[in-house]
Amino acid sequence: MVRLAKLNPFKKPSASISKGHLAAVNTLQNGSKHLLAIEGLSAAEINKFLDLAERYVERNLATDKKHPILRGRTLINLFFENSTRTRTSFELAGKRMGADVINISVGASSVKKGETLIDTAQTINAMHPDFIVIRHAESGTAHMLAQHVNCSVINAGDGSHEHPTQALLDALTIRRAKGKIKGLKVAICGDILHSRVARSNIALLHTLGANVTIIAPPTLLPADAASLGVTITSNMREGIKDADIVMMLRLQMERMQGHFIPSIREYFHFWGLNREKLSLAAPDALVMHPGPINRGVEIDTDIADDLERSVILEQVEMGVAVRQAVLEILAQA
């Protein structure tokens, strides 16, 4: 495999990425259009995604969910990490829009035989796809891929760097439930250090005017957390006090090298969400989680299944609509 630059997941990964001014996309110096990160997008660009996704939410409730504006286009899901939710969501979005969708099983691909990522990118590029959705364990992979293909690249999660469509679907879920994002207090609790979901959400929520608090044990906070423009605490009860949104994060055990927490039991005691801690948030506070949920580790089962407080299933529903909006905007960019 090609060696990738080790990026600081809380800093912009490449000086060659600039904010797109005509469409809600990231534009490389060669003019190609992608969705690689939330960082660099303006509030107007983010809202362009959300406004279009709102229309897809309604369409997806209809009997006929097809909107074949991508007929004749090809979308390739290139996932080097497993993710049932994200991959299925992109597949469903593409098919509902009339695209031909191909899922590449990396475990059975030439990458396992020693082919480099750039070789794989060039091979796929020779097939003339219109979109490549990539998930990879290394930060910066999506940016590198975008420099070696002619089609639009969508970052479905790269290492601990970003996961832009997750942040967009989270924002859509919040906006539909609360009617706004600006001025809300959002508490993000858990493994901030390794979480691309946290990184994208912090960037998006800050841009749209929310007040963000991050909560984690000191070992799971990034070294430059103070530069993120958020309130930081290791005390969960203090952090979720009066919060409008409580967003729980999964412990990224697969990214941890060494011991970051004393034990799962102690982690849940101090940083797991239970009914007593949630009572400190606003009376109408909503609970979010990007999934998959580790019940009894970061969240109690009764809260995860509380249909009045939990919007976890709504997040899944919003994911299809957001990814449809992303595909349409990139197709027209």
Backbone as numpy.savetxt, mean C-alpha at the origin, in Angstrom:
# Nx Ny Nz CAx CAy CAz Cx Cy Cz
20.69 -13.12 -9.09 19.85 -11.92 -9.09 20.72 -10.67 -9.09
20.22 -9.63 -9.76 20.94 -8.36 -9.76 20.90 -7.75 -8.37
21.99 -7.09 -7.99 22.03 -6.44 -6.69 21.29 -5.11 -6.77
20.43 -4.86 -5.79 19.68 -3.61 -5.75 20.28 -2.71 -4.68
20.20 -1.42 -4.95 20.68 -0.47 -3.95 19.84 -0.59 -2.69
20.49 -0.55 -1.54 19.78 -0.59 -0.27 19.22 0.79 0.03
17.92 0.94 -0.09 17.30 2.24 0.10 16.89 2.42 1.55
16.95 3.65 2.01 16.30 4.00 3.25 14.81 4.03 2.96
14.00 3.17 3.58 12.60 3.09 3.20 11.80 4.33 3.53
12.37 5.26 4.27 11.65 6.49 4.59 12.25 7.70 3.91
12.97 7.46 2.82 13.48 8.56 2.00 13.17 8.28 0.54
13.09 9.33 -0.26 12.80 9.19 -1.67 13.88 8.34 -2.33
13.49 7.30 -3.10 14.47 6.33 -3.56 15.33 6.76 -4.72
14.91 7.71 -5.51 15.68 8.06 -6.68 15.48 9.51 -7.06
16.59 10.20 -7.34 16.49 11.59 -7.73 15.87 11.74 -9.11
15.78 10.65 -9.87 15.23 10.73 -11.22 13.71 10.70 -11.24
13.09 10.47 -10.08 11.64 10.45 -10.02 11.14 11.86 -9.74
10.20 12.32 -10.54 9.65 13.65 -10.32 8.14 13.59 -10.31
7.51 14.57 -9.71 6.06 14.60 -9.58 5.43 14.86 -10.94
4.43 14.03 -11.31 3.71 14.28 -12.55 2.75 15.43 -12.37
2.69 16.36 -13.32 1.86 17.54 -13.17 0.54 17.43 -13.92
0.48 16.58 -14.94 -0.73 16.49 -15.75 -1.60 15.31 -15.36
-1.04 14.37 -14.67 -1.79 13.20 -14.25 -1.25 12.71 -12.93
-2.09 11.94 -12.22 -1.69 11.48 -10.89 -0.78 10.27 -11.01
0.40 10.49 -11.57 1.35 9.40 -11.77 2.75 9.90 -11.48
3.67 8.95 -11.30 5.09 9.27 -11.20 5.67 9.23 -12.60
6.41 10.26 -12.98 6.97 10.37 -14.32 8.49 10.26 -14.26
9.05 9.30 -15.00 10.49 9.18 -15.08 11.03 10.17 -16.11
12.33 10.34 -16.12 12.95 11.30 -17.01 12.71 10.98 -18.48
12.47 9.70 -18.78 12.20 9.34 -20.17 10.74 9.56 -20.57
9.96 10.11 -19.63 8.57 10.44 -19.92 7.58 9.34 -19.66
8.05 8.15 -19.28 7.13 7.04 -19.05 6.36 7.25 -17.74
5.14 6.71 -17.69 4.21 6.96 -16.59 4.03 5.71 -15.74
4.10 5.88 -14.45 4.02 4.75 -13.52 3.36 5.20 -12.23
2.98 4.24 -11.39 2.64 4.52 -10.01 3.63 3.76 -9.16
4.67 4.46 -8.72 5.77 3.84 -7.98 5.75 4.19 -6.51
5.15 5.34 -6.18 5.19 5.82 -4.80 4.11 6.86 -4.59
3.71 7.04 -3.34 2.83 8.15 -2.97 3.66 9.42 -2.80
4.86 9.28 -2.24 5.71 10.43 -2.04 5.97 11.12 -3.38
5.75 12.43 -3.43 5.91 13.19 -4.66 4.61 13.53 -5.34
3.50 12.86 -4.96 2.20 13.20 -5.51 1.59 14.34 -4.70
0.90 15.23 -5.38 0.22 16.34 -4.70 -1.14 15.88 -4.19
-1.77 16.74 -3.37 -3.12 16.42 -2.88 -4.09 16.30 -4.04
-3.95 17.16 -5.04 -4.85 17.11 -6.20 -4.68 15.80 -6.96
-3.47 15.33 -7.09 -3.21 14.08 -7.81 -3.76 12.88 -7.03
-3.58 12.90 -5.72 -4.13 11.82 -4.89 -5.65 11.80 -4.99
-6.25 12.98 -4.91 -7.71 13.06 -4.99 -8.24 12.64 -6.35
-7.43 12.79 -7.39 -7.84 12.32 -8.72 -8.05 10.82 -8.70
-7.13 10.10 -8.07 -7.30 8.66 -7.91 -8.57 8.34 -7.11
-8.72 9.03 -5.97 -9.83 8.73 -5.07 -11.18 9.04 -5.70
-11.27 10.15 -6.40 -12.54 10.54 -7.02 -12.96 9.54 -8.09
-12.00 9.09 -8.90 -12.32 8.10 -9.93 -12.67 6.76 -9.28
-11.96 6.40 -8.23 -12.24 5.14 -7.53 -13.66 5.13 -6.96
-14.15 6.28 -6.51 -15.52 6.38 -6.01 -16.51 5.90 -7.07
-16.28 6.26 -8.30 -17.19 5.85 -9.38 -17.11 4.34 -9.60
-15.91 3.78 -9.44 -15.78 2.35 -9.60 -16.42 1.57 -8.45
-16.45 2.15 -7.27 -17.14 1.50 -6.15 -18.59 1.26 -6.50
-19.24 2.29 -7.07 -20.64 2.17 -7.43 -20.82 1.17 -8.57
-19.94 1.22 -9.56 -20.04 0.29 -10.68 -19.89 -1.16 -10.21
-19.03 -1.38 -9.23 -18.78 -2.75 -8.75 -19.94 -3.32 -7.95
-20.90 -2.47 -7.59 -22.09 -2.94 -6.90 -23.20 -3.32 -7.87
-23.02 -2.98 -9.15 -24.03 -3.29 -10.16 -23.96 -4.76 -10.57
-25.02 -5.24 -11.18 -25.03 -6.62 -11.66 -23.98 -6.83 -12.74
-23.93 -5.89 -13.69 -22.91 -5.93 -14.73 -21.74 -5.06 -14.30
-20.66 -5.69 -13.88 -19.50 -4.97 -13.35 -18.47 -4.65 -14.42
-18.71 -5.09 -15.64 -17.74 -4.90 -16.71 -17.72 -3.45 -17.19
-16.52 -2.96 -17.42 -16.30 -1.63 -18.00 -15.07 -1.77 -18.90
-15.26 -2.32 -20.10 -14.11 -2.82 -20.89 -13.30 -1.74 -21.60
-12.89 -0.73 -20.88 -12.11 0.34 -21.52 -10.67 -0.09 -21.77
-10.25 -1.23 -21.20 -8.89 -1.71 -21.43 -8.87 -2.93 -22.35
-9.95 -3.11 -23.12 -9.97 -4.23 -24.06 -8.78 -4.14 -25.01
-8.07 -5.24 -25.15 -6.88 -5.26 -26.00 -5.60 -4.95 -25.27
-5.69 -4.50 -24.02 -4.50 -4.22 -23.22 -4.11 -5.46 -22.43
-2.85 -5.52 -22.04 -2.35 -6.67 -21.28 -1.75 -6.21 -19.96
-2.14 -6.86 -18.88 -1.62 -6.59 -17.54 -0.91 -7.85 -17.05
0.33 -7.68 -16.60 1.10 -8.80 -16.05 1.32 -8.58 -14.56
0.87 -9.54 -13.75 1.15 -9.54 -12.32 2.45 -10.30 -12.10
3.48 -9.58 -11.67 4.81 -10.17 -11.46 5.12 -10.11 -9.96
4.78 -11.17 -9.24 4.88 -11.17 -7.79 5.99 -12.10 -7.33
7.01 -11.50 -6.72 8.12 -12.26 -6.14 7.85 -12.59 -4.68
6.78 -12.02 -4.12 6.32 -12.34 -2.77 4.86 -12.72 -2.86
4.41 -13.60 -1.98 3.01 -13.99 -1.97 2.14 -12.86 -1.45
0.98 -12.71 -2.06 0.00 -11.74 -1.59 -1.33 -12.03 -2.26
-2.15 -12.80 -1.60 -3.44 -13.17 -2.19 -4.32 -11.95 -2.42
-4.41 -11.06 -1.42 -5.30 -9.90 -1.53 -4.90 -8.99 -2.69
-3.65 -8.56 -2.70 -3.23 -7.58 -3.69 -3.25 -8.15 -5.10
-2.72 -9.34 -5.27 -2.68 -9.92 -6.62 -4.08 -10.18 -7.15
-4.95 -10.75 -6.31 -6.32 -11.02 -6.74 -7.06 -9.74 -7.06
-6.81 -8.71 -6.27 -7.45 -7.42 -6.48 -7.06 -6.82 -7.82
-5.77 -6.85 -8.15 -5.33 -6.34 -9.45 -5.88 -7.20 -10.59
-5.92 -8.51 -10.39 -6.44 -9.40 -11.42 -7.91 -9.11 -11.69
-8.68 -8.96 -10.64 -10.10 -8.68 -10.78 -10.33 -7.32 -11.43
-9.52 -6.33 -11.00 -9.65 -4.99 -11.58 -9.38 -5.02 -13.08
-8.30 -5.69 -13.47 -7.96 -5.76 -14.88 -9.01 -6.47 -15.70
-9.52 -7.58 -15.21 -10.52 -8.36 -15.95 -11.83 -7.61 -16.07
-12.23 -6.91 -15.01 -13.47 -6.14 -15.09 -13.37 -5.00 -16.11
-12.14 -4.58 -16.39 -11.93 -3.50 -17.35 -11.59 -4.03 -18.74
-11.66 -5.34 -18.91 -11.48 -5.93 -20.22 -10.06 -6.27 -20.60
-9.11 -6.11 -19.71 -7.71 -6.39 -20.02 -7.45 -7.89 -19.98
-6.42 -8.33 -20.73 -5.92 -9.68 -20.60 -4.94 -9.69 -19.43
-5.18 -10.54 -18.45 -4.38 -10.56 -17.22 -3.58 -11.85 -17.15
-2.26 -11.70 -16.94 -1.37 -12.85 -16.82 -0.69 -12.80 -15.47
-0.79 -13.90 -14.72 -0.10 -14.02 -13.44 1.15 -14.87 -13.64
2.32 -14.28 -13.40 3.57 -15.01 -13.54 3.95 -15.60 -12.19
4.10 -16.93 -12.17 4.52 -17.62 -10.96 6.05 -17.58 -10.90
6.56 -16.71 -10.03 8.01 -16.54 -9.98 8.70 -17.81 -9.51
8.03 -18.57 -8.66 8.63 -19.81 -8.16 8.94 -20.80 -9.27
8.21 -20.70 -10.39 8.43 -21.61 -11.50 9.09 -20.92 -12.69
9.55 -19.68 -12.48 10.06 -18.89 -13.59 11.57 -19.05 -13.73
12.10 -18.36 -14.75 13.54 -18.43 -15.01 14.37 -17.75 -13.94
13.72 -16.89 -13.13 14.46 -16.21 -12.06 15.05 -17.26 -11.11
14.29 -18.33 -10.87 14.77 -19.40 -10.00 15.92 -20.16 -10.64
16.11 -19.98 -11.93 17.18 -20.68 -12.63 18.42 -19.81 -12.80
18.41 -18.64 -12.19 19.59 -17.78 -12.23 19.46 -16.55 -13.09
18.32 -16.37 -13.75 18.13 -15.18 -14.57 18.03 -13.94 -13.69
18.64 -12.84 -14.12 18.57 -11.61 -13.33 17.23 -10.94 -13.51
16.92 -10.02 -12.60 15.67 -9.29 -12.68 15.60 -8.46 -13.96
16.73 -7.88 -14.35 16.75 -7.08 -15.58 16.50 -7.97 -16.80
17.08 -9.17 -16.81 16.81 -10.11 -17.90 15.32 -10.44 -17.97
14.74 -10.69 -16.81 13.30 -10.98 -16.76 12.50 -9.81 -17.26
12.88 -8.60 -16.84 12.17 -7.38 -17.28 12.24 -7.22 -18.78
13.40 -7.44 -19.35 13.56 -7.27 -20.79 12.80 -8.35 -21.56
12.76 -9.56 -21.00 11.99 -10.63 -21.64 10.50 -10.29 -21.65
10.00 -9.83 -20.51 8.58 -9.46 -20.43 8.30 -8.26 -21.33
9.22 -7.31 -21.36 9.04 -6.12 -22.18 8.92 -6.48 -23.67
9.63 -7.52 -24.09 9.59 -7.95 -25.48 8.21 -8.49 -25.87
7.39 -8.82 -24.88 6.03 -9.29 -25.14 5.04 -8.14 -25.26
5.51 -6.91 -25.08 4.71 -5.69 -25.24 3.48 -5.62 -24.33
3.66 -5.80 -23.03 2.52 -5.60 -22.13 2.24 -4.10 -22.00
1.09 -3.79 -21.44 0.72 -2.39 -21.19 0.94 -1.99 -19.74
0.83 -2.98 -18.84 1.02 -2.73 -17.41 1.78 -3.90 -16.80
2.71 -3.59 -15.90 3.32 -4.62 -15.06 3.10 -4.22 -13.61
2.48 -5.11 -12.87 2.29 -4.91 -11.43 3.34 -5.76 -10.74
4.22 -5.14 -9.97 5.33 -5.89 -9.37 5.33 -5.78 -7.86
5.57 -6.92 -7.22 5.85 -6.97 -5.78 7.17 -7.70 -5.59
8.03 -7.11 -4.75 9.37 -7.68 -4.57 9.86 -7.37 -3.16
10.72 -8.22 -2.65 11.23 -8.08 -1.29 12.26 -6.98 -1.14
12.83 -6.50 -2.26 13.87 -5.48 -2.20 13.30 -4.09 -2.49
13.62 -3.13 -1.63 13.23 -1.74 -1.87 13.89 -1.23 -3.14
13.13 -0.53 -3.95 13.67 0.06 -5.16 13.47 -0.77 -6.41
12.94 -1.99 -6.27 12.79 -2.86 -7.44 11.85 -2.27 -8.47
10.74 -1.71 -8.04 9.76 -1.17 -8.99 10.36 -0.02 -9.79
11.16 0.83 -9.12 11.80 1.94 -9.82 12.80 1.44 -10.85
13.56 0.41 -10.49 14.53 -0.12 -11.42 13.83 -0.77 -12.62
12.77 -1.53 -12.36 12.02 -2.16 -13.44 11.48 -1.12 -14.41
10.97 -0.01 -13.87 10.38 1.03 -14.71 11.38 1.63 -15.69
12.66 1.54 -15.36 13.69 2.09 -16.24 14.10 1.12 -17.34
13.54 -0.10 -17.33 13.95 -1.11 -18.30 12.77 -1.64 -19.13
11.60 -1.05 -18.99 10.45 -1.49 -19.77 9.77 -0.28 -20.41
8.95 -0.54 -21.40 8.27 0.54 -22.11 6.85 0.77 -21.62
6.36 -0.11 -20.75 4.98 0.00 -20.29 4.91 0.67 -18.91
3.70 0.83 -18.41 3.50 1.40 -17.08 3.76 0.35 -16.01
4.49 0.76 -14.97 4.79 -0.12 -13.84 4.02 0.36 -12.62
3.39 -0.57 -11.94 2.65 -0.26 -10.71 3.32 -0.99 -9.57
3.73 -0.25 -8.56 4.40 -0.84 -7.41 3.37 -1.45 -6.46
3.39 -2.77 -6.34 2.49 -3.46 -5.43 3.18 -3.80 -4.11
4.27 -3.09 -3.83 5.02 -3.30 -2.59 6.45 -3.69 -2.88
7.40 -2.82 -2.48 8.82 -3.13 -2.68 9.54 -3.01 -1.35
9.90 -4.17 -0.81 10.62 -4.20 0.45 9.89 -3.44 1.54
10.64 -2.59 2.22 10.06 -1.74 3.27 9.85 -0.32 2.77
9.82 -0.16 1.45 9.76 1.18 0.87 8.34 1.71 0.77
7.55 1.27 -0.23 6.20 1.79 -0.41 5.24 0.74 -0.92
3.96 1.03 -0.72 2.85 0.23 -1.24 1.74 1.23 -1.57
1.87 1.94 -2.69 0.99 3.10 -2.94 -0.49 2.77 -3.08
-0.85 1.65 -3.73 -2.29 1.39 -3.87 -2.94 1.02 -2.54
-2.17 0.47 -1.59 -2.72 0.20 -0.26 -3.06 1.51 0.44
-2.19 2.50 0.34 -2.47 3.79 0.96 -3.68 4.45 0.31
-3.82 4.32 -1.00 -4.97 4.91 -1.69 -6.27 4.24 -1.26
-6.28 2.92 -1.14 -7.51 2.26 -0.72 -7.82 2.55 0.74
-6.79 2.71 1.56 -7.03 3.09 2.95 -7.64 4.49 3.02
-7.12 5.41 2.20 -7.65 6.77 2.18 -9.09 6.79 1.69
-9.39 6.00 0.68 -10.76 5.94 0.18 -11.70 5.38 1.24
-11.26 4.38 1.97 -12.06 3.81 3.05 -12.35 4.86 4.12
-11.32 5.62 4.49 -11.48 6.66 5.51 -12.42 7.75 5.00
-12.21 8.20 3.79 -13.00 9.32 3.25 -14.47 8.95 3.13
-14.76 7.72 2.72 -16.15 7.30 2.60 -16.81 7.15 3.97
-16.04 6.73 4.98 -16.61 6.52 6.32 -16.74 7.82 7.09
-15.77 8.73 6.92 -15.74 9.96 7.72 -16.12 11.21 6.93
-16.17 11.10 5.61 -16.53 12.25 4.80 -15.39 13.20 4.53
-14.23 12.93 5.12 -13.06 13.80 4.95 -11.83 13.07 5.46
-10.68 13.65 5.18 -9.42 13.17 5.75 -8.73 14.31 6.50
-8.82 15.50 5.97 -8.18 16.65 6.59 -8.67 16.85 8.02
-7.74 17.01 8.94 -8.06 17.27 10.33 -8.31 16.05 11.18
-8.42 14.87 10.57 -8.62 13.66 11.36 -7.34 13.27 12.09
-7.50 12.65 13.25 -6.35 12.10 13.96 -6.27 10.61 13.62
-5.17 10.22 13.00 -4.97 8.83 12.59 -3.79 8.26 13.37
-4.03 7.19 14.10 -2.97 6.51 14.85 -2.58 5.25 14.10
-1.30 5.14 13.74 -0.78 3.97 13.06 0.11 3.23 14.05
-0.26 1.98 14.35 0.41 1.27 15.43 0.96 -0.07 14.96
2.22 -0.32 15.32 2.79 -1.63 15.03 4.21 -1.53 14.51
4.53 -2.37 13.56 5.89 -2.48 13.03 6.12 -1.39 11.97
6.36 -0.18 12.43 6.57 0.96 11.53 7.87 0.77 10.74
8.87 0.24 11.38 10.20 0.14 10.78 10.20 -0.63 9.47
9.49 -1.74 9.43 9.54 -2.62 8.26 8.34 -2.46 7.32
7.44 -1.54 7.65 6.15 -1.49 6.95 6.13 -0.51 5.78
5.97 -1.03 4.56 5.77 -0.17 3.40 4.38 0.46 3.44
3.43 -0.21 4.09 2.09 0.35 4.25 2.15 1.62 5.09
2.92 1.58 6.17 3.07 2.76 7.01 3.71 3.90 6.25
4.75 3.61 5.49 5.46 4.64 4.76 4.55 5.34 3.75
3.76 4.58 3.00 2.86 5.18 2.02 1.71 5.93 2.69
1.18 5.35 3.76 0.08 6.03 4.46 0.52 7.33 5.11
1.71 7.33 5.70 2.21 8.56 6.31 2.31 9.66 5.26
2.87 9.34 4.11 3.02 10.33 3.04 1.67 10.83 2.56
0.73 9.92 2.34 -0.58 10.32 1.83 -1.37 11.12 2.86
-1.45 10.63 4.07 -2.24 11.31 5.10 -1.68 12.67 5.42
-0.37 12.79 5.44 0.26 14.10 5.68 -0.10 15.07 4.56
-0.05 14.60 3.32 -0.37 15.45 2.18 -1.81 15.91 2.20
-2.72 15.06 2.66 -4.14 15.41 2.68 -4.57 16.07 3.98
-3.64 16.37 4.88 -3.94 17.20 6.04 -4.40 16.48 7.29
-4.18 15.18 7.38 -4.51 14.46 8.61 -3.39 14.64 9.63
-3.72 14.44 10.88 -2.74 14.48 11.97 -2.38 13.04 12.32
-1.15 12.67 12.05 -0.75 11.27 12.16 0.12 11.05 13.38
-0.22 10.02 14.14 0.61 9.57 15.27 1.08 8.16 14.96
2.36 7.89 15.11 2.86 6.53 14.95 3.23 5.98 16.32
2.85 4.71 16.52 3.01 4.07 17.82 3.74 2.75 17.61
4.83 2.56 18.30 5.60 1.32 18.16 6.61 1.22 19.28
7.04 0.01 19.60 8.18 -0.10 20.52 9.38 0.57 19.88
10.30 1.10 20.69 11.46 1.81 20.13 12.24 1.01 19.10
12.27 -0.30 19.24 13.01 -1.14 18.29 12.34 -1.23 16.93
11.07 -0.82 16.84 10.33 -0.90 15.57 9.99 0.48 15.02
10.75 1.48 15.45 10.64 2.82 14.89 11.85 3.09 14.00
11.67 3.73 12.84 12.83 4.06 12.00 13.73 5.08 12.67
14.99 5.05 12.35 15.96 5.94 12.99 15.63 7.40 12.74
15.06 7.71 11.57 14.76 9.11 11.24 13.28 9.42 11.39
12.61 8.75 12.35 11.18 8.95 12.55 10.82 10.40 12.81
11.73 11.12 13.47 11.45 12.52 13.82 11.29 13.41 12.59
11.78 12.96 11.44 11.70 13.78 10.23 10.44 13.52 9.41
9.55 12.66 9.90 8.40 12.26 9.10 7.21 13.19 9.23
7.29 14.16 10.12 6.17 15.08 10.30 5.00 14.47 11.04
5.28 13.52 11.92 4.24 12.85 12.68 4.56 12.94 14.16
3.55 12.67 14.99 3.76 12.53 16.43 4.22 11.10 16.70
5.20 10.94 17.57 5.79 9.63 17.82 5.65 9.27 19.30
5.22 8.05 19.55 5.16 7.57 20.92 5.29 6.06 20.95
5.78 5.55 22.06 5.82 4.11 22.28 4.73 3.67 23.24
3.93 4.62 23.70 2.84 4.34 24.63 1.54 4.27 23.85
0.99 3.08 23.69 -0.19 2.93 22.84 -1.40 3.66 23.40
-1.59 3.60 24.70 -2.74 4.29 25.29 -2.67 5.79 25.05
-1.48 6.32 25.13 -1.29 7.75 24.87 -1.49 8.06 23.39
-1.02 7.17 22.53 -1.07 7.44 21.10 -2.44 7.36 20.48
-3.31 6.46 20.98 -4.62 6.34 20.35 -5.69 7.18 21.05
-5.30 7.93 22.06 -6.27 8.76 22.76 -6.92 9.75 21.78
-8.24 9.71 21.71 -9.05 10.60 20.86 -8.82 10.39 19.36
-8.20 9.28 18.98 -7.96 9.03 17.55 -9.28 8.75 16.83
-9.40 9.26 15.61 -10.56 8.98 14.76 -10.39 7.66 14.01
-9.13 7.34 13.70 -8.81 6.11 12.98 -7.66 5.42 13.71
-7.82 4.13 13.97 -6.74 3.34 14.55 -6.34 2.30 13.52
-5.15 2.47 12.95 -4.67 1.58 11.90 -3.61 0.66 12.48
-3.92 -0.64 12.55 -2.99 -1.61 13.10 -2.16 -2.23 11.98
-0.91 -2.53 12.28 0.01 -3.11 11.30 0.48 -4.49 11.76
0.73 -5.35 10.79 1.23 -6.69 11.08 2.72 -6.63 11.41
3.13 -7.48 12.34 4.56 -7.65 12.59 5.19 -8.31 11.37
6.19 -7.66 10.78 6.83 -8.17 9.56 7.97 -9.13 9.94
7.59 -10.27 10.45 8.58 -11.23 10.94 9.57 -11.62 9.84
9.09 -11.70 8.61 9.96 -12.14 7.51 11.04 -11.12 7.18
10.89 -9.88 7.65 11.89 -8.84 7.37 12.81 -8.59 8.56
12.55 -9.27 9.66 13.32 -9.03 10.87 14.54 -9.94 10.93
15.68 -9.36 11.13 16.91 -10.11 11.34 17.40 -9.77 12.75
17.11 -10.66 13.68 17.41 -10.38 15.08 16.14 -10.29 15.89
16.26 -9.88 17.13 15.13 -9.82 18.05 14.68 -8.37 18.21
13.45 -8.08 17.78 12.90 -6.74 17.87 11.86 -6.61 18.98
11.31 -7.74 19.41 10.34 -7.73 20.51 10.69 -8.86 21.47
10.40 -8.69 22.75 10.74 -9.73 23.72 9.96 -11.01 23.52
8.65 -10.89 23.22 7.81 -12.06 22.97 6.50 -11.57 22.36
5.79 -12.48 21.68 4.48 -12.14 21.11 3.50 -11.75 22.21
3.56 -12.48 23.32 2.64 -12.21 24.43 2.86 -10.80 24.99
4.12 -10.43 25.17 4.41 -9.10 25.70 4.07 -8.03 24.68
4.31 -8.31 23.39 3.97 -7.35 22.36 2.47 -7.04 22.39
1.65 -8.09 22.47 0.20 -7.85 22.49 -0.20 -7.08 23.74
0.42 -7.38 24.85 0.08 -6.69 26.10 0.27 -5.18 25.96
1.37 -4.76 25.35 1.68 -3.34 25.27 1.17 -2.67 23.98
1.18 -3.40 22.87 0.88 -2.76 21.59 -0.23 -3.44 20.79
-0.85 -4.46 21.35 -1.99 -5.08 20.68 -3.27 -4.32 20.99
-4.19 -4.29 20.03 -5.45 -3.54 20.22 -6.50 -4.45 20.83
-6.96 -4.04 22.01 -8.08 -4.73 22.66 -9.17 -3.71 22.97
-10.25 -4.18 23.54 -11.39 -3.31 23.79 -11.04 -2.18 24.76
-10.23 -2.48 25.77 -9.88 -1.46 26.77 -9.07 -0.32 26.13
-8.11 -0.64 25.30 -7.31 0.41 24.65 -8.15 1.19 23.65
-9.01 0.49 22.90 -9.83 1.17 21.92 -10.79 2.15 22.57
-11.16 1.92 23.82 -12.08 2.83 24.52 -11.47 4.21 24.72
-10.14 4.33 24.58 -9.48 5.62 24.74 -9.56 6.47 23.47
-9.86 5.82 22.33 -9.99 6.56 21.08 -11.33 7.29 21.06
-11.58 8.04 20.00 -12.85 8.73 19.85 -13.99 7.71 19.87
-15.18 8.09 20.38 -16.29 7.13 20.49 -16.67 6.48 19.16
-16.46 7.20 18.06 -16.80 6.65 16.74 -15.55 6.26 15.95
-14.45 6.01 16.65 -13.20 5.64 15.98 -13.37 4.34 15.20
-12.73 4.29 14.04 -12.76 3.11 13.20 -11.42 2.39 13.25
-11.47 1.07 13.11 -10.27 0.24 13.17 -9.96 -0.27 11.78
-8.68 -0.15 11.38 -8.24 -0.61 10.07 -7.06 -1.57 10.23
-6.86 -2.38 9.20 -5.74 -3.31 9.17 -5.54 -3.72 7.71
-4.32 -3.63 7.19 -4.11 -3.98 5.78 -4.16 -5.48 5.50
-4.09 -6.31 6.54 -4.11 -7.74 6.37 -2.76 -8.27 5.90
-2.53 -9.56 6.06 -3.38 -10.49 6.80 -3.33 -10.23 8.30
-4.43 -10.52 8.97 -4.55 -10.25 10.40 -3.93 -11.39 11.20
-3.13 -11.02 12.18 -2.64 -11.99 13.17 -3.45 -11.78 14.44
-4.51 -12.53 14.59 -5.39 -12.37 15.75 -4.66 -12.73 17.03
-4.81 -11.89 18.04 -4.14 -12.11 19.30 -2.70 -11.68 19.31
-2.22 -11.10 18.20 -0.87 -10.56 18.14 -0.93 -9.05 18.06
-1.60 -8.52 17.01 -1.76 -7.07 16.93 -3.20 -6.62 17.19
-4.15 -7.56 17.19 -5.55 -7.17 17.36 -6.35 -8.33 17.92
-7.29 -8.01 18.79 -8.19 -9.00 19.36 -9.22 -9.41 18.32
-9.63 -10.65 18.36 -10.61 -11.16 17.39 -11.92 -10.39 17.46
-12.41 -10.08 18.66 -13.71 -9.43 18.76 -13.70 -8.04 18.15
-12.54 -7.37 18.13 -12.46 -6.05 17.49 -12.34 -6.21 15.98
-11.55 -7.15 15.54 -11.41 -7.37 14.10 -12.74 -7.70 13.46
-13.63 -8.39 14.21 -14.92 -8.83 13.66 -16.06 -7.90 14.05
-15.77 -6.79 14.70 -16.80 -5.83 15.12 -17.22 -5.00 13.92
-18.38 -5.29 13.36 -18.81 -4.63 12.13 -19.13 -3.15 12.32
-19.28 -2.70 13.57 -19.53 -1.28 13.81 -18.23 -0.48 13.86
-17.16 -1.11 14.26 -15.90 -0.38 14.42 -14.85 -0.76 13.37
-14.85 -2.00 12.94 -13.85 -2.48 12.00 -14.28 -2.23 10.55
-13.37 -1.66 9.76 -13.64 -1.46 8.32 -12.65 -2.28 7.49
-12.17 -3.38 8.06 -11.17 -4.20 7.39 -11.71 -4.80 6.09
-12.94 -5.26 6.10 -13.52 -5.81 4.88 -13.81 -4.72 3.85
-14.16 -3.53 4.33 -14.36 -2.40 3.42 -13.05 -2.05 2.71
-11.93 -2.18 3.42 -10.63 -1.94 2.79 -10.42 -2.89 1.61
-10.78 -4.14 1.78 -10.64 -5.11 0.69 -11.51 -4.70 -0.49
-12.75 -4.29 -0.20 -13.66 -3.85 -1.26 -13.12 -2.64 -2.00
-12.58 -1.67 -1.27 -12.06 -0.46 -1.89 -10.82 -0.76 -2.74
-10.12 -1.85 -2.42 -8.91 -2.18 -3.16 -9.15 -2.41 -4.63
-10.24 -3.08 -4.99 -10.53 -3.33 -6.40 -10.82 -2.02 -7.11
-11.64 -1.17 -6.50 -12.01 0.11 -7.12 -10.80 1.01 -7.32
-9.92 1.06 -6.32 -8.73 1.90 -6.42 -7.82 1.40 -7.55
-7.66 0.10 -7.64 -6.76 -0.43 -8.68 -7.36 -0.26 -10.07
-8.68 -0.26 -10.18 -9.31 0.07 -11.45 -9.02 1.53 -11.82
-9.12 2.42 -10.83 -8.84 3.83 -11.08 -7.38 4.04 -11.51
-6.47 3.34 -10.86 -5.05 3.45 -11.20 -4.83 3.01 -12.64
-5.42 1.89 -13.03 -5.24 1.39 -14.39 -5.81 2.37 -15.42
-6.97 2.93 -15.15 -7.55 3.88 -16.10 -6.70 5.13 -16.24
-6.23 5.67 -15.13 -5.43 6.90 -15.17 -4.10 6.66 -15.89
-3.47 5.53 -15.61 -2.22 5.22 -16.31 -2.45 4.98 -17.80
-3.57 4.37 -18.13 -3.86 4.11 -19.54 -4.06 5.40 -20.32
-4.52 6.44 -19.62 -4.80 7.71 -20.30 -3.67 8.72 -20.15
-2.65 8.38 -19.38 -1.57 9.33 -19.10 -0.71 9.56 -20.35
